[in-house]
């Protein structure tokens, strides 16, 4: 069963609906972080901050209005520097949920940064795009998250991974053809092995934690376009900010994202569909799903 979206209390304020942090963007890929942040707000999050490399922040400030921005130390390539980790660790307790990876790039220092943010996460998080490609270089990070340190309490926080088939292949160490030949089986086995929640994107997106499995029924081929995944990550982040249980957030996120794509395709067609069309259709998708007048 898909989860219901509760009615908002008349006494609600922006803090009621959580604060999300998007860690993403690099020179040339600021749009990914921007779309993710805007999708999170369109999905009901109260506050969203985009954390990005210092030189990318002016671009994000020009592209977006509602999210706030926070600059971090950067590499010579304009991506997150390794030592930005220290400031991220200080900031994390102030957020309800995190999205890590949209447009973040593949610089070696950035890869190190991503892996160590994953180890330090103390709130629910969604990992996407080059965040997943960094993770594929050291998949054992997922297992080290579950290894308690001496005299340190073990705090397990939900981790949602949102790979497309190519990223899934890199994570699992198999071919994309093998992923597509057994999408449910590959996703369930990986989720169970690494104790993560997996959202395997594509026709019939598979959401699984290794025990529960949902196959999505919305969406269309027009959504096979750059940036669509960044919008999905933002939708899931927005739901996590509102305290949806992680499986429910991933399940409903996939459904709403696909429904928005179907709504957009009815006016734009599948051939001309782009990611911002999906973003723009999110309000109608949520209205239809929740029955808001």
C-alpha positions in Angstrom: 0.0 0.0 0.0 1.2 3.5 -0.8 1.4 5.8 2.3 -1.0 8.6 2.8 0.0 12.3 3.0 -1.4 13.7 6.2 -3.3 16.9 6.3 -1.4 19.9 7.6 -2.3 21.2 11.0 -3.4 24.9 11.0 -0.7 25.7 13.6 2.1 24.4 11.4 5.2 26.4 10.7 8.2 25.8 8.4 10.1 24.0 11.2 7.3 21.5 11.4 8.2 20.1 8.0 11.9 19.6 8.6 15.1 21.0 7.3 17.0 19.3 4.5 20.6 19.6 3.3 21.6 19.0 -0.3 25.3 18.4 -0.7 26.1 18.6 -4.4 27.1 20.7 -7.3 30.4 21.4 -8.9 31.6 23.7 -11.7 29.5 22.8 -14.7 26.9 20.8 -12.8 25.2 23.3 -10.5 21.8 22.5 -12.0 21.6 19.1 -10.5 21.8 20.4 -7.0 19.4 23.2 -7.8 16.7 20.8 -9.2 17.1 18.5 -6.2 16.6 21.3 -3.7 13.6 22.7 -5.5 12.0 19.3 -5.8 12.5 18.8 -2.0 10.6 22.1 -1.3 7.9 21.2 -3.9 7.5 17.9 -2.0 6.8 19.6 1.3 10.1 20.2 3.1 10.0 23.3 5.3 13.6 24.5 4.7 16.3 23.4 2.3 19.9 24.5 2.2 22.2 23.7 -0.7 25.8 23.1 0.4 28.1 23.5 -2.5 31.7 24.4 -3.4 32.5 28.1 -2.9 32.6 29.1 -6.5 29.4 27.3 -7.4 27.3 29.1 -4.7 26.8 32.4 -6.8 25.5 30.3 -9.7 23.0 28.5 -7.4 21.9 31.8 -5.8 21.1 33.1 -9.3 19.3 29.9 -10.3 17.2 29.4 -7.2 15.1 31.6 -4.9 13.6 29.5 -2.1 16.6 27.3 -1.0 19.4 28.9 1.0 23.0 28.2 0.2 26.2 27.4 2.1 29.7 27.6 0.6 32.3 24.9 1.3 36.0 24.5 0.6 36.7 23.4 -3.0 39.3 21.7 -5.1 41.1 23.3 -8.0 38.4 21.8 -10.2 35.6 23.5 -8.4 34.3 20.5 -6.5 34.1 19.7 -2.7 37.6 19.5 -1.1 38.4 16.7 1.3 38.7 19.1 4.3 35.2 20.4 3.7 34.2 17.3 5.7 35.0 19.0 9.0 32.4 21.8 8.5 29.8 19.3 7.2 30.2 17.3 10.4 29.6 20.4 12.4 26.4 21.3 10.4 24.8 17.9 10.1 23.1 17.9 13.5 21.0 20.9 12.4 19.3 19.0 9.6 16.5 16.4 9.5 17.7 14.7 6.3 20.4 14.9 3.7 20.8 14.4 -0.1 24.3 13.6 -1.2 25.6 13.5 -4.7 23.6 15.5 -7.3 26.2 17.1 -9.6 29.0 16.5 -7.0 31.6 15.3 -9.5 34.3 12.7 -9.4 37.5 14.5 -8.3 39.6 12.2 -6.0 39.3 14.6 -3.1 35.5 14.8 -3.6 35.3 11.0 -3.7 37.1 10.9 -0.3 34.7 13.5 1.0 31.6 11.6 -0.1 32.8 8.3 1.5 33.6 10.0 4.8 30.3 11.9 4.9 28.5 8.6 4.5 30.4 7.2 7.5 29.5 10.3 9.6 25.8 10.6 8.7 23.5 10.7 11.7 20.3 11.5 9.9 18.4 9.7 7.1 20.0 10.3 3.7 19.6 9.8 0.0 22.7 9.1 -2.1 22.5 9.6 -5.9 24.6 10.3 -9.0 28.3 10.7 -8.4 27.7 10.1 -4.8 27.0 6.5 -5.9 30.0 6.4 -8.2 32.2 7.4 -5.3 30.5 4.7 -3.1 31.3 2.1 -5.8 35.0 2.7 -5.3 34.7 1.5 -1.7 31.5 -0.4 -1.3 32.7 -1.7 2.1 31.9 1.8 3.5 28.3 0.5 3.8 29.4 -2.3 6.1 31.7 -0.1 8.1 28.7 2.1 9.0 27.4 -0.9 11.0 30.7 -1.6 12.8 30.6 0.0 16.3 33.7 1.8 17.5 35.1 1.2 21.0 33.3 3.4 23.6 31.2 4.9 20.8 27.5 4.2 20.7 26.3 2.7 17.4 23.8 4.9 15.7 22.3 3.4 12.5 20.5 5.9 10.3 18.6 5.0 7.1 20.5 5.2 3.9 18.6 5.3 0.6 20.6 4.6 -2.6 19.0 5.6 -5.9 21.0 4.1 -8.8 20.1 3.8 -12.4 21.1 0.4 -14.0 24.6 1.5 -14.9 25.3 2.8 -11.4 23.7 -0.4 -9.9 26.1 -2.4 -12.0 29.1 -0.5 -10.6 27.9 -0.9 -7.1 27.2 -4.6 -7.4 30.3 -5.4 -9.5 28.2 -6.9 -12.4 27.2 -5.9 -15.9 24.3 -3.6 -16.7 22.8 -6.4 -18.7 22.9 -8.6 -15.6 21.1 -5.9 -13.6 18.4 -5.6 -16.2 17.9 -9.3 -16.5 16.9 -9.6 -12.9 16.1 -6.2 -11.6 14.2 -7.3 -8.5 16.6 -10.1 -7.6 19.7 -7.9 -7.9 18.1 -5.1 -5.9 16.9 -7.3 -3.1 20.2 -9.2 -2.8 22.2 -5.9 -2.7 19.9 -4.3 -0.2 19.9 -7.3 2.1 23.7 -7.7 1.9 24.5 -4.1 2.7 21.6 -3.2 4.9 20.6 -0.3 2.7 17.3 0.8 1.1 17.6 0.6 -2.7 15.7 2.5 -5.4 16.7 0.9 -8.7 15.5 3.4 -11.3 14.1 2.5 -14.7 10.9 1.1 -16.1 9.2 -0.4 -13.0 11.4 1.3 -10.5 12.2 -1.2 -7.7 12.1 -0.1 -4.1 13.5 -2.6 -1.6 15.1 -3.0 1.7 15.8 -6.7 1.1 12.6 -7.8 2.9 9.9 -5.5 1.6 9.7 -4.8 -2.2 7.6 -2.4 -4.2 7.6 -2.1 -8.0 6.5 1.3 -9.2 3.7 1.7 -11.8 4.0 5.4 -12.8 6.3 7.0 -15.3 7.0 7.0 -19.0 10.0 6.8 -21.5 10.1 10.6 -21.8 11.6 10.7 -18.3 14.8 9.2 -19.6 16.4 12.6 -19.6 19.3 14.2 -17.8 18.3 15.6 -14.4 15.2 13.4 -13.8 17.0 11.5 -11.2 18.0 14.7 -9.3 14.3 15.5 -9.1 13.5 12.1 -7.7 16.3 12.5 -5.1 14.7 15.8 -4.1 11.2 14.3 -3.8 12.5 11.6 -1.4 14.5 14.2 0.6 11.4 16.3 1.0 9.4 13.3 2.3 12.2 12.3 4.7 12.2 15.9 6.0 8.5 15.4 7.0 9.4 12.3 9.0 8.1 9.7 6.5 9.6 6.3 7.3 12.4 5.8 4.8 10.8 2.9 2.9 7.5 4.9 2.7 9.5 8.0 1.5 11.3 6.0 -1.2 8.1 4.2 -2.3 5.9 7.4 -2.4 8.8 9.4 -3.9 9.1 7.0 -6.8 5.3 7.0 -7.4 4.9 10.8 -7.2 8.0 11.4 -9.4 6.5 9.1 -12.0 3.1 10.6 -11.8 4.6 14.1 -12.3 6.3 12.7 -15.4 3.0 11.4 -16.7 1.3 14.7 -16.0 4.1 16.6 -17.8 4.0 14.2 -20.8 0.3 14.9 -21.4 1.1 18.5 -22.3 4.8 18.3 -23.4 4.8 14.9 -25.0 7.5 12.3 -24.3 10.0 13.4 -26.9 10.4 16.9 -25.7 10.1 16.2 -21.9 13.0 17.6 -19.8 13.7 17.3 -16.0 12.3 20.8 -15.2 9.0 19.7 -16.7 8.8 16.9 -14.1 9.7 19.5 -11.4 7.0 21.9 -12.5 4.4 19.1 -12.5 5.1 18.0 -8.9 2.4 20.3 -7.4 -0.3 18.8 -9.6 1.0 15.3 -8.8 0.8 15.9 -5.1 -2.6 17.5 -5.5 -4.0 14.6 -7.4 -2.5 12.0 -5.0 -3.6 13.6 -1.8 -7.0 14.8 -3.0 -6.3 18.5 -2.2 -8.9 20.7 -3.8 
